[in-house]
Amino acid sequence: MPLIELPLLWVIVVDAVAWVIFHLSISMAAQRIPIDSFVRHKCLYKAFRWEQEGQIWQRLFRVKKWKGYIPDGTLFISNGYNKSQLHGADVSSLYDFLLESRRAECVHWLTILPGFFFFLWNPVWAAWLNIAYAVLFNVPLIIVQRFNRPRLERLINSSR
Protein backbone atom coordinates (compact mmCIF):
# COMPACT_ATOMS: atom_id res chain seq x y z
CA MET A 1 0.00 0.00 0.00
CA PRO A 2 1.49 3.35 -1.02
CA LEU A 3 2.20 6.09 1.53
CA ILE A 4 0.53 8.62 -0.77
CA GLU A 5 -2.64 7.57 -2.58
CA LEU A 6 -3.27 9.27 -5.91
CA PRO A 7 -5.81 8.73 -8.68
CA LEU A 8 -4.39 6.55 -11.47
CA LEU A 9 -4.08 9.45 -13.93
CA TRP A 10 -2.01 11.39 -11.40
CA VAL A 11 0.11 8.32 -10.68
CA ILE A 12 0.95 8.10 -14.39
CA VAL A 13 1.77 11.82 -14.60
CA VAL A 14 3.88 11.77 -11.43
CA ASP A 15 5.70 8.63 -12.61
CA ALA A 16 6.55 10.17 -15.99
CA VAL A 17 7.76 13.44 -14.43
CA ALA A 18 9.72 11.55 -11.75
CA TRP A 19 11.53 9.43 -14.35
CA VAL A 20 12.48 12.51 -16.39
CA ILE A 21 13.82 14.17 -13.23
CA PHE A 22 15.71 11.03 -12.15
CA HIS A 23 17.23 10.45 -15.60
CA LEU A 24 18.33 14.04 -16.10
CA SER A 25 19.55 14.69 -12.56
CA ILE A 26 21.61 11.48 -12.42
CA SER A 27 23.08 12.20 -15.85
CA MET A 28 23.93 15.79 -14.95
CA ALA A 29 25.40 14.74 -11.60
CA ALA A 30 27.53 12.11 -13.33
CA GLN A 31 28.95 14.78 -15.64
CA ARG A 32 30.36 16.44 -12.53
CA ILE A 33 32.28 13.31 -11.50
CA PRO A 34 35.94 13.93 -12.34
CA ILE A 35 37.05 11.71 -15.22
CA ASP A 36 40.01 10.44 -13.18
CA SER A 37 37.48 8.71 -10.89
CA PHE A 38 36.83 6.34 -13.76
CA VAL A 39 40.57 5.70 -14.03
CA ARG A 40 40.99 5.03 -10.29
CA HIS A 41 37.93 2.77 -10.06
CA LYS A 42 38.48 0.84 -13.27
CA CYS A 43 38.02 -2.47 -11.43
CA LEU A 44 34.28 -1.66 -11.24
CA TYR A 45 34.12 -1.72 -15.04
CA LYS A 46 36.48 -4.59 -15.78
CA ALA A 47 35.06 -7.27 -18.04
CA PHE A 48 34.45 -10.56 -16.31
CA ARG A 49 36.01 -13.67 -17.78
CA TRP A 50 32.55 -15.09 -18.56
CA GLU A 51 31.84 -12.03 -20.75
CA GLN A 52 34.49 -13.33 -23.17
CA GLU A 53 35.73 -9.81 -23.94
CA GLY A 54 32.19 -8.65 -24.69
CA GLN A 55 31.38 -11.39 -27.17
CA ILE A 56 28.83 -13.03 -24.87
CA TRP A 57 26.62 -9.95 -25.35
CA GLN A 58 26.79 -10.28 -29.12
CA ARG A 59 25.93 -13.97 -29.00
CA LEU A 60 23.06 -13.55 -26.53
CA PHE A 61 21.56 -10.24 -27.68
CA ARG A 62 22.94 -9.47 -31.17
CA VAL A 63 24.16 -6.08 -29.92
CA LYS A 64 25.59 -5.02 -33.29
CA LYS A 65 22.10 -5.17 -34.85
CA TRP A 66 20.44 -2.68 -32.51
CA LYS A 67 23.07 -0.58 -30.74
CA GLY A 68 23.10 1.97 -33.58
CA TYR A 69 19.45 2.80 -32.90
CA ILE A 70 20.11 3.97 -29.35
CA PRO A 71 20.22 7.77 -29.19
CA ASP A 72 23.24 9.23 -27.42
CA GLY A 73 22.65 10.98 -24.11
CA THR A 74 24.11 14.21 -25.50
CA LEU A 75 20.72 14.79 -27.13
CA PHE A 76 19.49 15.58 -23.61
CA ILE A 77 22.67 16.59 -21.77
CA SER A 78 24.49 18.95 -24.09
CA ASN A 79 27.78 19.05 -22.17
CA GLY A 80 28.16 15.25 -22.27
CA TYR A 81 30.53 13.21 -24.39
CA ASN A 82 28.94 11.97 -27.60
CA LYS A 83 29.52 8.22 -27.81
CA SER A 84 27.66 7.65 -31.07
CA GLN A 85 31.00 7.50 -32.89
CA LEU A 86 34.72 7.59 -32.17
CA HIS A 87 36.28 11.05 -31.98
CA GLY A 88 39.55 9.81 -33.43
CA ALA A 89 41.70 6.72 -33.82
CA ASP A 90 44.62 7.98 -31.72
CA VAL A 91 45.22 6.45 -28.28
CA SER A 92 44.14 9.60 -26.46
CA SER A 93 40.75 9.72 -28.22
CA LEU A 94 40.21 6.00 -27.69
CA TYR A 95 41.10 6.33 -24.00
CA ASP A 96 38.69 9.27 -23.57
CA PHE A 97 35.96 7.18 -25.20
CA LEU A 98 36.80 4.27 -22.88
CA LEU A 99 36.52 6.46 -19.78
CA GLU A 100 33.24 7.95 -20.97
CA SER A 101 31.87 4.45 -21.55
CA ARG A 102 32.60 3.77 -17.88
CA ARG A 103 30.73 6.94 -16.95
CA ALA A 104 27.79 5.83 -19.14
CA GLU A 105 27.66 2.43 -17.48
CA CYS A 106 27.75 4.09 -14.05
CA VAL A 107 24.86 6.39 -15.02
CA HIS A 108 22.70 3.52 -16.19
CA TRP A 109 23.33 1.43 -13.07
CA LEU A 110 22.49 4.45 -10.90
CA THR A 111 19.34 5.18 -12.90
CA ILE A 112 17.88 1.80 -11.95
CA LEU A 113 18.06 2.56 -8.22
CA PRO A 114 15.35 5.27 -7.98
CA GLY A 115 12.81 2.73 -9.17
CA PHE A 116 12.24 1.74 -5.56
CA PHE A 117 10.92 5.23 -4.71
CA PHE A 118 7.88 4.46 -6.84
CA PHE A 119 6.56 2.22 -4.05
CA LEU A 120 5.87 5.45 -2.10
CA TRP A 121 3.00 6.62 -4.31
CA ASN A 122 2.21 3.74 -6.66
CA PRO A 123 0.06 0.70 -6.09
CA VAL A 124 2.41 -2.27 -5.72
CA TRP A 125 1.71 -3.54 -9.24
CA ALA A 126 2.52 -0.12 -10.74
CA ALA A 127 5.68 0.23 -8.64
CA TRP A 128 6.87 -3.12 -10.01
CA LEU A 129 6.09 -1.90 -13.53
CA ASN A 130 8.38 1.07 -12.84
CA ILE A 131 11.12 -1.26 -11.61
CA ALA A 132 10.67 -3.30 -14.81
CA TYR A 133 10.88 -0.09 -16.86
CA ALA A 134 14.11 0.91 -15.08
CA VAL A 135 15.69 -2.47 -15.75
CA LEU A 136 14.42 -2.87 -19.32
CA PHE A 137 15.48 0.66 -20.27
CA ASN A 138 18.92 0.67 -18.64
CA VAL A 139 20.23 -2.89 -18.94
CA PRO A 140 20.47 -2.79 -22.76
CA LEU A 141 22.50 0.42 -22.46
CA ILE A 142 24.78 -1.22 -19.89
CA ILE A 143 25.17 -4.20 -22.22
CA VAL A 144 26.28 -1.91 -25.07
CA GLN A 145 28.98 -0.40 -22.84
CA ARG A 146 30.13 -3.84 -21.69
CA PHE A 147 30.17 -5.03 -25.31
CA ASN A 148 32.17 -2.04 -26.62
CA ARG A 149 34.68 -1.55 -23.83
CA PRO A 150 36.81 -4.72 -24.29
CA ARG A 151 37.13 -3.88 -27.99
CA LEU A 152 38.28 -0.37 -27.09
CA GLU A 153 40.77 -1.77 -24.60
CA ARG A 154 42.20 -4.08 -27.28
CA LEU A 155 42.57 -1.15 -29.69
CA ILE A 156 44.29 0.96 -27.05
CA ASN A 157 46.64 -1.86 -26.01
CA SER A 158 47.57 -2.68 -29.61
CA SER A 159 48.33 1.00 -30.31
CA ARG A 160 50.78 1.34 -27.43
C-alpha positions, 0 to 999 in steps of 0.5 A, a space after each residue: 500500500 502506497 504512503 501517498 494515494 493518488 488517482 491513477 491518472 495522477 500516478 501516471 503523470 507523477 511517474 513520468 515526471 519523476 523518471 524525467 527528473 531522475 534520468 536528467 539529474 543522475 546524468 547531470 550529476 555524473 557529468 560532474 564526477 571527475 574523469 580520473 574517478 573512472 581511471 581510479 575505479 576501473 576495477 568496477 568496469 572490468 570485463 568478467 572472464 565469462 563475458 568473453 571480452 564482450 562477445 557473450 553480449 553479441 551472441 546472446 543479444 545481437 548487440 551489433 544489430 540494434 546498438 546503432 538505434 540507441 540515441 546518445 545521451 548528448 541529445 538531452 545533456 548537451 555538455 556530455 561526451 557523444 559516444 555515437 562515434 569515435 572522436 579519433 583513432 589515436 590512443 588519447 581519443 580511444 582512451 577518452 571514449 573508454 573512460 566515458 563508456 565507464 561513466 555511461 555504465 555508471 549512469 545507467 546502473 544508478 538510474 535503476 536505483 530510484 525505481 524503488 521510490 515508486 513504491 511510495 505513491 504507486 500501487 504495488 503492481 505499478 511500482 513493479 512496472 516502474 522497476 521493470 521499466 528501469 531495468 528494461 530501459 537501462 540494462 540494454 544500455 549497460 550491455 552496449 557499454 560492456 560489449 564495446 569496452 573490451 574492444 576499445 581496450 584491445 585497440 588501445 593496447 595494440 596501439 601502445 
